[in-house]
Amino acid sequence: MLVALVAYTVVTAVRLWVAYDEMVEARGRLLSVEASLRQEGLDASPATLAEAESQALSAQVTFRSARGMLDSEPLLRVAGWAPLLGSQISAARAIAGIGYEGSEISLDGIAALRTLNAMTAEEDGTLGEKLGLFVEAIEPQMEAVEHRLAAIRLRREGIDTRWILPPLSNFVEQLDARLVRVEESVDRYRHGRAVVNHVLGFDQRTSYLMLGLDNTELLPGGGLIGIYGVITFEDGRIVERSFSEVDELYYGWQARSGGEYVEPPGPLKRYLLRDWTWNFAVSNWSPDFPISARQALSFYDRAGADPVDGVIAVDFAGLEGLLAVLGSVEVEGYGVTVDSQNVTEEILARIGKPLRAEDGKHAFARAVAAETVENTLVADQDKWVALAEMLDRLTEEKHLLLYVNDHEVQDSVRELGWAGQVRVEPGDYVMAVEASLNSSKLNLVVERELDLQIELDEAGTAHHQLILRYRNGLDDWAPSHDVQLVRDIMLDGLYGGYLRLLVPPQAELLEVAVDGRPVGAEEIIQEAGKASFGRYLPLPSGSQAALMFTYSVPAAANVSRATHEYRLLVQKQPGIRAAPLDVAITLPPGAGVESVSLDGQVLPDAPLKIAMTSSADRELVVRYEL
């Protein structure tokens, strides 16, 4: 009897292993599909799509076969009643069903990419028009994906992970990670569709206030507003566009209001505006772009301008990125060709030097902006994919920002990561915010580095020392440029930087020092849901300085479970260019690190000293045991 029972168990285990082995093979094919499509992205070739389709169909057949074996094999059906073995068989059936649905999702994705390929091959229609048609055309596939994801989630919830053993448990862990990514992709599509339809005027005709941000004269919300425009969209096309001088808006407001005065924020008044009113050009004092956008709209409305549906802002880095894809642009009337390498300095060189006196001091910048906006929407088909990828990168790096008056659409903008808002999330937080308050373009040459050292104690308090190292590189830049240009845009070479450090609201400031000398904070306030510590830092040409903030954040780490977790979000200020960022974390005595991840990716060897760049928001998660 015992021998028969052992034989029965062995045979059942072998059949279960055969089914598992088939599923591993099928999973490998789906991973191959994912890798090939991820590598080529939206620009996947017909050959790549054909190979991916073949692999997905093969995986589908294999998962169907494994599921059939698990459902129909008599020994496995009987073994399903055994407590531990039954849990393995039940989990294997669920995984086979999940694999089959995953194969279908892969096929739906391939069909969507084929639709994109077909549309880019058609010659009629602009990028904006085709974008709207594309999101409509792939709606059936996306609905099918959502239904399949719901089926997968239901099967996954039926797997009791307490009783399944390796290798099935490893399979489920990997499934969970990939399922989250697929669900996030579908959510991004839904939010993207809402934003495209609204902003590009597919729902109804829309008009947007466009801000040209000069991030060589940095402000917290991206840069000095040098020019502005109004762009009207209908069915994916620009039907009206105009760009104007900011001075015209200012003087129109002052004439209309009889000289209205709006009190500026304290540092802006002390170091730049003095007796002048707060105004449109410097309205973006908040590093939270939705707040800055609403403030710009407030000054815009004061001038009696026509209502708009939201705000689009782009800085010089955004302009450079677009021209890197679009190619050079010949600026009509000026005999000048600008490209991604020279556009910033060509615009700066022509501020205050119009062809005609009546054109205004930013006439050249307005001409470049108008040409670039137009060329973006009517770009050739072979540039569409690269353009879409560049726009996504520029929004991630906060060189292109969007604010929509409609609250539901703005929620989608935020979910896509295009809003540039100060994020409120559990854990620790830091954002270094910079403002140039000496009316010069020195952010073109000022270099900076960030060094953040964090020591965690047993209670979960994080003790911080953040050092911001600055160097005014004008002495290196000036010799290769026209003497008068240097004088015009760099003045006397003194960089007047006002620095704010945004940290969790419960943070306690201990010290502010410059080059090791305590100087204290000029301002300690709460803004955008954070504590804010402010300090002015003058930096003459060729000099360097280190500004250090020492502070502590209680309850920065979650120590309520056996595995403690420390989360740190380092947010990038809108408009500022990437800088080196070094983070070093010291755990409490006796603690052992379990894992370290950066931006959702687990880092090999779990390092506690990490060198990166502040090109975008960075999120660090450290799990440790104590």
Residue pairs with C-beta under 8 A, 6 or more apart in sequence:
8 75
8 79
9 79
9 85
11 75
12 75
12 76
12 79
12 85
13 85
15 69
15 73
15 75
15 76
16 70
16 76
16 79
16 85
16 88
16 89
16 92
18 69
19 66
19 69
19 70
19 92
19 96
20 66
20 92
20 167
20 168
20 171
22 62
22 63
22 65
22 66
22 69
23 62
23 63
23 66
23 92
23 95
23 96
23 99
23 171
24 167
24 171
25 62
26 58
26 59
26 60
26 62
26 63
26 66
26 99
26 103
27 59
27 99
27 171
29 55
29 56
29 58
29 59
29 62
30 55
30 56
30 59
30 99
30 102
30 103
30 106
32 55
33 52
33 55
33 56
33 59
33 106
33 110
34 106
36 44
36 48
36 51
36 52
37 44
37 48
37 52
37 109
37 110
37 113
40 48
41 385
41 389
42 113
42 116
42 385
42 388
42 389
43 385
43 386
44 52
44 113
44 117
46 114
46 117
49 110
49 113
49 114
49 117
52 106
52 110
53 107
53 110
56 103
56 106
56 107
56 110
57 103
57 107
59 99
59 102
59 103
59 106
60 100
60 103
60 104
60 107
62 99
63 96
63 97
63 99
63 100
63 102
63 103
64 100
66 92
66 96
66 99
67 93
67 96
67 97
67 100
69 76
70 76
70 89
70 92
70 93
70 96
71 77
71 93
76 89
79 85
79 86
79 89
80 86
80 89
80 90
83 163
84 163
84 165
87 160
87 163
87 164
88 164
88 165
88 168
90 158
90 159
91 159
91 160
91 164
91 168
91 172
92 168
94 155
94 156
94 158
94 159
95 159
95 168
95 171
95 172
95 175
97 151
97 155
98 152
98 155
98 156
98 175
101 148
101 149
101 151
101 152
101 155
102 148
102 152
104 144
104 148
105 145
105 148
105 149
105 182
108 141
108 142
108 144
108 145
108 148
109 141
109 145
111 138
111 141
112 138
112 141
112 142
115 134
115 137
115 138
115 141
116 134
116 138
119 130
119 133
119 134
119 137
120 130
120 381
120 382
120 384
120 385
121 381
122 130
122 381
123 381
125 133
125 236
126 236
126 237
126 377
126 378
126 379
127 236
127 376
127 377
127 378
127 379
127 384
127 387
128 200
128 233
128 236
128 237
128 238
128 377
129 235
129 236
129 237
130 236
130 384
131 196
131 200
131 236
132 196
132 197
132 200
132 202
132 235
132 236
135 189
135 192
135 193
135 196
135 197
142 186
142 189
142 190
145 182
145 186
146 186
149 179
149 182
149 183
149 186
152 179
153 179
156 172
156 175
156 176
156 179
159 172
161 169
161 172
164 172
187 415
188 415
188 416
190 412
191 412
191 413
191 415
191 416
192 412
192 416
194 408
194 409
194 412
195 402
195 404
195 409
195 412
195 413
195 416
195 418
196 202
197 203
198 206
198 309
198 404
198 406
198 409
199 206
199 208
199 233
199 309
199 310
199 402
199 404
199 409
200 206
200 233
200 235
200 236
201 232
201 233
201 234
201 235
201 236
201 237
201 239
202 235
202 236
205 232
205 233
205 234
205 239
206 232
206 233
206 234
206 309
206 310
207 230
207 231
207 232
207 233
207 240
207 306
207 307
207 308
207 309
208 230
208 231
208 232
208 233
208 308
208 309
208 310
208 311
208 312
209 228
209 229
209 230
209 296
209 297
209 300
209 308
209 310
209 311
209 312
210 228
210 229
210 230
210 231
210 243
210 311
210 312
210 313
210 314
210 369
210 373
211 222
211 225
211 228
211 284
211 296
211 311
211 312
211 313
211 314
212 225
212 226
212 227
212 228
212 229
212 243
212 314
212 315
212 362
212 365
212 369
213 219
213 221
213 222
213 223
213 224
213 225
213 226
213 284
213 313
213 314
213 315
213 316
213 574
213 575
214 223
214 224
214 225
214 226
214 315
214 316
214 441
215 222
215 223
215 315
215 316
215 317
215 399
215 443
215 575
215 576
215 577
216 223
216 316
216 344
216 348
216 441
216 442
216 443
216 444
216 489
217 223
217 224
217 436
217 439
217 440
217 441
217 442
217 443
218 224
218 434
218 435
218 436
218 443
218 575
218 576
219 282
219 284
219 285
219 435
219 436
219 575
220 284
220 285
220 286
220 287
220 292
220 433
220 434
220 435
220 500
220 573
220 574
221 283
221 284
221 285
221 286
221 287
221 288
221 289
221 291
221 292
221 293
221 313
221 420
221 574
221 575
222 284
222 289
222 292
222 313
222 315
222 398
222 401
222 420
222 574
222 575
223 284
223 315
223 316
223 443
223 575
224 281
224 282
224 436
225 246
225 280
225 281
225 282
225 283
225 284
225 296
226 246
226 281
226 351
226 362
226 365
227 243
227 244
227 245
227 246
227 362
227 365
227 366
227 369
228 243
228 244
228 246
228 249
228 280
228 300
229 241
229 242
229 243
229 244
229 366
229 369
229 370
229 373
230 240
230 241
230 242
230 305
230 306
230 308
231 238
231 240
231 241
231 312
231 373
232 238
232 239
232 240
232 241
233 239
236 377
237 377
238 373
238 374
238 377
241 370
241 373
241 374
243 366
243 369
243 370
244 366
245 360
245 361
245 362
245 366
246 280
246 281
246 362
247 360
247 361
248 360
249 280
249 299
249 300
249 303
249 305
250 279
250 280
250 281
250 303
252 303
252 304
253 260
253 279
253 280
253 299
253 302
253 303
253 304
254 260
256 302
256 303
256 304
257 302
260 277
260 302
261 277
262 277
262 278
262 279
262 299
263 269
263 278
264 273
264 276
264 277
264 278
264 282
264 285
265 278
265 285
266 523
267 435
267 437
267 498
267 522
267 523
267 534
267 536
268 278
268 282
268 285
268 435
268 437
269 278
271 437
271 438
271 496
271 498
271 536
272 282
272 437
272 438
272 439
272 496
273 282
279 299
280 296
280 299
280 300
280 303
283 292
283 295
283 296
283 298
283 299
284 292
284 293
284 295
284 296
285 292
285 295
285 435
286 292
286 295
286 527
286 528
287 422
287 431
287 433
287 500
287 502
287 528
287 573
287 574
288 420
288 421
288 422
288 528
289 313
289 398
289 401
289 403
289 419
289 420
289 421
289 574
290 403
290 410
290 419
290 420
290 421
291 528
292 574
293 310
293 311
293 313
293 401
293 403
294 403
296 311
297 308
297 311
300 308
301 307
308 405
309 404
309 405
309 406
310 402
310 403
310 404
310 405
310 406
310 410
311 401
311 402
311 403
312 400
312 401
312 402
312 403
313 400
313 401
313 402
313 574
314 322
314 394
314 399
314 400
314 401
315 399
315 574
315 575
316 343
316 344
316 347
317 394
317 397
317 399
317 575
317 577
318 394
318 399
318 400
319 343
319 344
319 368
319 369
319 372
320 340
320 341
320 343
320 344
321 340
321 390
321 393
321 394
321 399
322 372
322 376
322 387
322 390
322 394
323 329
323 338
323 339
323 340
323 343
323 372
324 340
324 390
325 379
325 383
325 386
325 387
325 390
326 372
326 375
326 376
326 379
326 383
326 387
327 339
328 337
328 338
328 339
329 337
329 338
329 339
329 368
329 371
329 372
329 375
330 336
330 337
331 337
331 338
331 364
331 367
331 368
331 371
332 367
332 371
333 355
333 367
334 350
334 355
334 364
334 367
336 346
336 364
338 346
338 347
338 368
343 368
344 444
345 444
346 364
346 368
347 364
347 365
347 368
348 441
348 444
348 485
348 489
349 482
349 485
349 489
350 363
350 364
350 365
351 361
351 362
351 364
351 365
351 488
351 489
352 361
352 488
353 361
353 364
354 360
354 361
354 363
354 364
355 363
356 363
360 366
376 387
379 387
391 400
394 400
395 401
395 402
395 416
395 417
395 418
396 417
396 616
397 572
397 578
397 615
397 616
398 420
398 572
398 573
398 574
398 575
398 576
398 616
399 574
399 575
400 418
401 418
401 419
401 420
401 574
402 413
402 418
402 419
403 410
403 413
403 419
404 410
404 413
410 419
413 419
414 421
420 574
422 431
422 502
422 528
422 529
422 530
422 571
423 429
423 569
423 571
423 617
424 529
425 567
425 569
426 558
426 567
427 556
427 557
427 558
427 565
427 566
427 567
427 568
427 569
428 454
428 462
428 504
428 553
428 556
428 557
428 566
428 567
428 568
428 569
429 502
429 503
429 504
429 530
429 568
429 569
429 571
430 452
430 464
430 466
430 501
430 502
430 503
430 568
430 569
430 570
430 571
431 501
431 502
431 530
431 570
431 571
431 572
431 573
432 450
432 466
432 468
432 499
432 500
432 501
432 502
432 573
433 499
433 500
433 501
433 502
433 573
434 443
434 448
434 497
434 498
434 499
434 500
434 573
434 576
435 497
435 498
435 500
436 442
436 443
436 495
436 496
436 497
437 496
437 497
437 498
437 536
438 491
438 494
438 495
438 496
439 491
440 489
440 490
440 491
440 493
440 494
440 495
440 496
441 489
441 490
442 472
442 474
442 490
442 493
442 495
443 576
444 477
445 472
445 473
445 474
445 476
445 477
445 490
446 470
446 471
446 472
446 473
446 495
446 497
446 539
447 470
447 471
447 473
447 579
448 468
448 469
448 470
448 471
448 579
449 468
449 469
449 579
449 580
449 581
449 582
450 466
450 467
450 468
450 469
450 579
450 580
450 581
450 582
450 614
451 466
451 467
451 469
451 582
452 464
452 465
452 466
452 467
452 570
452 581
452 582
452 583
452 584
453 464
453 465
453 466
453 583
453 584
453 586
454 462
454 463
454 464
454 568
454 583
454 584
454 585
454 586
455 462
455 463
455 585
455 586
456 462
456 463
456 556
456 557
456 566
456 585
456 586
456 587
456 588
456 591
457 463
457 588
458 559
458 588
458 626
459 554
459 559
460 554
460 555
460 556
460 557
460 558
460 559
460 564
460 566
461 552
461 553
461 554
461 555
461 556
461 557
462 552
462 553
462 556
462 557
462 566
463 552
464 503
464 549
464 550
464 551
464 552
464 553
465 548
465 549
465 550
466 501
466 548
466 549
466 550
466 551
467 546
467 547
467 548
468 499
468 546
468 547
468 548
468 549
469 544
469 545
469 546
470 495
470 497
470 537
470 539
470 544
470 545
470 546
470 547
471 539
471 543
471 544
472 493
472 495
472 539
472 540
472 541
472 542
472 543
472 544
473 542
474 486
474 490
474 493
474 541
474 542
475 541
475 542
478 486
478 490
478 493
478 541
490 541
493 540
493 541
494 538
494 539
494 540
494 541
495 538
495 539
495 540
496 536
496 538
496 539
497 536
497 537
497 538
497 539
498 534
498 535
498 536
498 537
499 534
499 535
499 536
499 537
499 547
500 523
500 532
500 533
500 534
501 532
501 533
501 534
501 549
501 551
502 527
502 528
502 530
502 531
502 532
502 571
503 530
503 531
503 532
503 533
503 551
503 553
504 530
504 531
504 553
504 556
505 526
505 529
505 530
505 531
506 531
506 553
506 554
506 555
507 531
507 551
507 552
507 553
508 551
508 552
508 553
508 554
509 521
509 524
509 531
509 533
509 549
509 550
509 551
510 550
510 551
510 552
511 518
511 520
511 548
511 549
511 550
512 518
512 519
512 520
512 521
512 533
512 535
512 547
512 548
512 549
512 550
513 519
513 547
513 548
513 550
514 535
514 537
514 545
514 546
514 547
514 548
515 545
515 546
516 546
516 548
519 535
520 535
521 533
521 534
521 535
522 534
522 535
522 536
523 532
523 533
523 534
524 531
524 532
524 533
524 534
525 531
525 532
525 534
526 532
533 549
533 551
535 547
537 545
537 547
539 545
556 566
556 568
557 564
557 565
557 566
558 564
558 565
558 566
558 567
559 626
562 625
563 594
563 623
563 624
563 625
564 591
564 623
564 624
564 625
564 626
565 621
565 622
565 623
566 585
566 621
566 622
566 623
566 624
567 619
567 620
567 621
568 583
568 619
568 620
568 621
569 617
569 618
569 619
570 581
570 583
570 614
570 617
570 618
570 619
570 620
571 617
572 578
572 614
572 615
572 616
572 617
572 618
576 614
578 613
578 614
578 615
579 613
579 614
580 611
580 612
580 613
580 614
581 611
581 612
581 613
581 614
581 618
582 609
582 610
582 611
582 612
583 609
583 610
583 612
583 620
584 608
584 609
584 610
585 608
585 609
585 620
585 622
586 608
587 593
587 608
587 622
587 624
587 626
588 626
590 626
591 624
591 625
591 626
592 624
592 625
592 626
593 606
593 608
593 622
593 623
593 624
594 606
594 623
594 624
594 625
595 602
595 606
595 621
595 622
595 623
596 602
596 603
596 606
596 607
596 608
596 610
596 620
596 621
596 622
596 623
597 603
597 620
597 621
598 610
598 612
598 618
598 619
598 620
599 618
599 619
600 619
603 610
608 622
610 620
612 618
